[in-house]
Amino acid sequence: MRQFNNILWVMSGGESDQTALARAVSVAENNQGRLTIAGLIPYVSGRTPSPETGSATDLTTAMTEERRLSLERLAAPYRRRVPIELAVMVGTGFLEIIRAVRRQRFDLVIKAAENPSFVTRIFGGDDMHLLRKCPCPVWLTRPGERSNYSRILAAVDPIQDVAERAKTDLNEQILELATSLALSDFAELHVVHAWDAPGEATIRAWSDHPDADGIGYSESERARHQRALDRLQSLFRDDLGPEAFDYLAPQFHLRRGAASEVIPEAARQMDVDLMVMGTVARTGIAGLLIGNTAETILEQLSCSVLALKPEGFISPVTV
């Protein structure tokens, strides 16, 4: 299973911080990794009287010390379990997080979702920037989530051309992480793949036998996607081992429709606690960040999300 050796947890300042921090500590403990807990403050110009000396103190410095004390209080109950470092970042939230990831080579970012009150989705502006631009996996926990997940949904796309090796690797990473979490939380694991027959309407419009040809085309597309999903399931079983696979008993679902509609609907119907998915983008080119389908899915979810980038992703955020 994939190991996270260097984990960054980011304080959001809301009620969900404690649950998200407990999750980060658990992941660090299970992976025998290091954990950095960080707070964010904006840069503020000006000075304020120091309560201790009465002399003027830089506002940013004062806010930094205040936030560091808050982080120390949060870290104190967990210091015997994992090595914890503290960090206070000054500047624009998502930019400083991504810069820290690149400088210190964090391999996972965990934070509570922003949950803006004026919209139904749970991911705010900084969350979406992280999902688009952060080079390492980003785990956003929803408000009031369970300490242990009951159902985890992995969204995969096993259909690819020979040249699309990055997509194949991404499917493997998604299944690997979803499996690891399902085993640690004793959770159900579901795997979903969406398929469609986009040419059916055209075939029906132009064919001399619209019903037969339309059904034949649709069935051939369904069978093609089913074979790909079966192949992925077989590879997954081989990698995991028959005994562990049978113990986990993952359920594979092939659903017809646009992925941007089918996958959020599956998450709602199954009442999943966590979605593990790829934010598929063109690799190797900074600025091509996230697929439209992935973004549309993310905007509809109300569960926690663990999002991965393909190998070769280059963040546009510079250090």
C-alpha positions in Angstrom: 0.0 0.0 0.0 1.1 3.6 -0.7 2.7 5.2 2.3 2.6 8.9 3.2 5.8 9.8 5.0 5.4 13.6 5.2 1.9 14.9 5.9 0.7 18.5 6.1 -2.5 19.3 8.1 -3.9 22.8 7.7 -6.0 24.5 10.3 -9.2 26.0 8.9 -10.4 27.6 12.1 -13.8 25.9 12.2 -15.5 23.2 14.3 -14.3 20.5 11.9 -10.6 21.0 12.6 -10.5 18.5 15.5 -11.9 15.7 13.3 -9.6 16.5 10.4 -6.6 16.7 12.8 -7.5 13.3 14.4 -7.7 11.8 10.9 -4.2 13.3 10.0 -2.7 11.9 13.2 -4.2 8.5 12.4 -2.8 8.5 8.9 0.7 9.6 10.1 0.6 7.0 12.8 -0.4 4.2 10.5 2.3 5.2 8.0 4.9 5.9 10.6 5.3 9.3 9.0 5.9 12.9 10.1 3.1 15.3 10.6 3.3 19.1 10.3 0.3 21.1 11.5 0.0 24.5 10.0 -2.0 27.7 10.5 -2.6 30.4 7.9 -2.7 34.1 8.5 -2.9 37.0 6.0 -0.1 39.5 5.8 -1.3 42.6 7.7 0.6 45.9 7.8 0.8 48.0 10.9 1.8 47.7 14.5 0.0 47.1 17.8 1.0 47.7 21.5 2.5 44.6 23.1 0.6 43.5 26.3 3.8 42.4 27.9 6.2 45.2 27.1 3.9 48.1 26.1 6.1 48.7 23.1 4.7 48.5 19.5 4.9 45.1 17.9 4.4 44.3 14.2 0.8 43.0 13.6 1.9 40.1 11.5 4.4 39.0 14.1 1.8 39.2 16.9 -0.7 37.2 14.8 1.9 34.6 14.0 2.7 34.1 17.7 -1.0 33.9 18.5 -1.5 31.3 15.8 1.5 29.3 16.9 0.1 29.1 20.4 -3.2 27.8 19.0 -1.4 25.1 17.0 0.6 24.0 20.1 -2.6 23.5 22.0 -4.0 21.4 19.2 -0.9 19.4 18.9 -0.4 18.7 22.6 -2.7 15.7 23.0 -1.1 13.9 20.0 2.6 14.4 20.6 3.1 11.0 22.2 1.6 9.3 19.1 3.5 10.9 16.2 6.3 13.4 15.6 4.7 16.8 15.1 6.1 20.1 13.8 4.4 23.4 13.8 4.3 26.0 11.0 2.6 29.3 10.5 2.2 30.4 6.9 1.7 34.1 6.0 0.0 35.1 2.8 -2.7 33.8 0.5 -3.9 30.4 1.8 -3.8 28.0 -1.1 -0.6 29.6 -2.5 1.3 29.2 0.7 0.1 25.6 1.1 1.3 24.6 -2.4 4.6 26.4 -1.9 5.1 24.5 1.4 4.3 21.3 -0.4 6.9 22.0 -3.1 9.6 23.2 -0.7 9.2 20.5 2.0 8.0 17.7 -0.3 4.8 16.9 1.5 3.1 13.9 0.0 -0.4 14.5 1.4 -2.4 17.6 2.4 -5.3 17.2 4.8 -7.7 20.0 5.9 -11.3 20.5 6.8 -13.5 21.6 3.8 -14.3 25.3 3.9 -18.1 24.7 3.6 -19.1 28.2 2.4 -22.5 29.0 3.9 -23.9 30.7 0.8 -23.7 27.6 -1.5 -24.8 24.0 -1.2 -21.4 22.5 -2.1 -18.8 22.0 0.7 -15.7 23.1 -1.1 -14.8 26.8 -1.0 -12.5 28.9 -3.2 -9.2 27.8 -1.5 -10.3 24.2 -1.6 -10.9 24.3 -5.3 -7.6 26.0 -5.9 -5.8 23.2 -4.0 -7.7 20.6 -5.9 -6.7 22.2 -9.2 -3.1 23.1 -8.5 -1.6 21.2 -5.6 0.9 18.6 -6.9 0.3 16.0 -4.1 -3.0 14.3 -3.0 -5.4 16.6 -1.2 -7.8 15.2 1.4 -10.7 17.5 2.3 -12.9 16.3 5.2 -16.5 17.3 5.4 -18.1 18.9 8.4 -19.3 16.5 11.0 -17.8 13.4 9.4 -17.5 10.1 11.2 -14.2 9.2 12.9 -14.3 5.9 10.9 -15.7 5.7 7.4 -18.5 3.2 6.7 -18.5 3.4 2.8 -15.7 4.5 0.5 -16.3 5.1 -3.2 -13.4 5.0 -5.8 -14.1 6.6 -9.1 -12.1 5.0 -11.9 -11.8 5.2 -15.7 -10.3 2.0 -17.0 -10.9 2.9 -20.7 -7.7 4.3 -22.2 -5.5 4.2 -25.3 -2.1 2.6 -25.1 -0.5 6.0 -25.0 -2.4 7.0 -21.9 -0.2 5.3 -19.3 -0.8 8.1 -16.8 -4.5 7.3 -16.6 -3.7 3.6 -15.9 -1.3 4.6 -13.2 -3.9 6.9 -11.7 -6.5 4.1 -11.5 -4.0 2.0 -9.7 -3.2 4.8 -7.2 -7.0 5.4 -6.6 -7.6 1.8 -5.9 -4.5 1.4 -3.7 -5.5 4.4 -1.5 -9.2 3.5 -1.3 -8.3 -0.1 -0.4 -5.8 1.0 2.3 -8.4 3.3 3.9 -11.2 0.7 3.6 -9.1 -1.9 5.4 -8.0 0.5 8.2 -11.6 1.7 8.8 -13.3 -1.7 8.2 -15.3 0.1 5.6 -17.2 -1.1 2.5 -15.3 -0.4 -0.7 -17.3 0.5 -3.9 -15.7 1.1 -7.3 -17.7 3.0 -9.9 -17.1 3.6 -13.6 -19.4 5.6 -15.9 -20.0 4.7 -19.5 -22.1 6.1 -22.3 -22.9 5.6 -26.0 -22.5 9.1 -27.4 -23.0 8.1 -31.0 -26.4 6.3 -30.5 -28.6 9.3 -31.4 -26.6 9.9 -34.7 -26.9 6.2 -35.6 -30.6 6.2 -35.0 -31.0 9.3 -37.1 -29.2 8.0 -40.1 -29.6 4.2 -40.0 -32.1 2.3 -42.1 -32.7 0.1 -39.0 -32.5 2.7 -36.2 -33.7 0.6 -33.4 -31.6 -2.5 -34.1 -28.5 -0.5 -35.0 -28.9 1.9 -32.1 -29.3 -0.9 -29.6 -26.4 -2.9 -31.2 -24.1 0.1 -30.9 -25.1 0.8 -27.3 -24.6 -2.8 -26.3 -21.2 -2.9 -27.9 -20.1 0.2 -26.0 -21.5 -1.2 -22.7 -19.6 -4.5 -23.3 -16.4 -2.6 -24.1 -16.6 -0.7 -20.8 -17.5 -3.9 -18.9 -14.5 -5.7 -20.3 -12.3 -2.8 -19.2 -13.8 -2.8 -15.7 -13.5 -6.6 -15.5 -9.8 -6.4 -16.5 -9.2 -3.7 -13.9 -10.9 -5.8 -11.2 -8.8 -8.8 -12.2 -5.6 -6.8 -12.0 -6.7 -5.4 -8.6 -7.4 -8.9 -7.3 -3.9 -10.1 -8.4 -2.2 -7.1 -6.8 -4.1 -7.4 -3.6 -4.1 -11.2 -3.4 -7.1 -13.4 -3.5 -7.5 -13.8 0.3 -7.3 -10.0 1.0 -9.6 -9.3 -2.0 -12.2 -11.8 -0.8 -12.0 -10.3 2.7 -12.4 -6.7 1.4 -15.2 -7.8 -1.0 -15.1 -4.7 -3.1 -18.3 -4.0 -5.2 -17.8 -2.8 -8.8 -20.5 -0.7 -10.4 -20.9 0.1 -14.1 -23.4 2.9 -14.6 -24.6 4.5 -17.8 -24.5 8.2 -18.2 -22.2 11.2 -18.1 -19.6 10.8 -15.4 -20.3 14.3 -14.2 -23.9 13.2 -13.3 -23.5 9.4 -12.6 -20.7 9.6 -10.1 -22.2 12.3 -7.8 -25.5 10.4 -8.0 -23.8 7.2 -7.0 -22.1 8.9 -4.0 -25.5 10.2 -2.8 -27.3 6.9 -3.3 -24.7 4.9 -1.5 -24.4 7.6 1.2 -20.6 7.3 1.0 -18.3 9.0 3.5 -15.3 9.4 1.2 -14.8 9.7 -2.5 -11.3 8.8 -3.9 -10.9 10.2 -7.3 -8.4 11.6 -9.8 -8.5 15.2 -11.0 -7.5 14.1 -14.4 -5.6 16.8 -16.4 -3.0 17.0 -19.2 0.3 16.1 -17.7 3.6 17.8 -18.0 2.2 21.3 -18.9 1.8 23.8 -16.1 -1.6 25.5 -16.2 -3.6 22.6 -17.6 -5.0 21.7 -14.2 -8.2 19.8 -13.8 -10.6 18.1 -16.1 -14.0 19.7 -16.6 -15.7 16.4 -15.6 -13.7 16.2 -12.3 -14.5 19.8 -11.5 -18.2 19.3 -12.1 -18.2 16.2 -9.9 -16.4 18.0 -7.1 -19.0 20.8 -7.1 -21.8 18.3 -6.5 -20.3 16.2 -3.7 -21.2 16.5 0.0 -18.9 13.8 1.2 -15.2 14.0 2.0 -12.8 13.8 -0.9 -9.3 12.4 -1.5 -8.2 13.7 -4.8 -5.1 12.6 -6.8 -3.2 14.1 -9.7 -1.7 12.1 -12.5 2.0 11.4 -12.6 3.8 14.2 -14.3 1.5 16.9 -13.2 3.2 20.3 -12.9 1.7 22.9 -10.6 1.6 26.5 -11.9 2.4 27.7 -8.4 6.1 28.5 -8.1 8.2 28.5 -4.9 
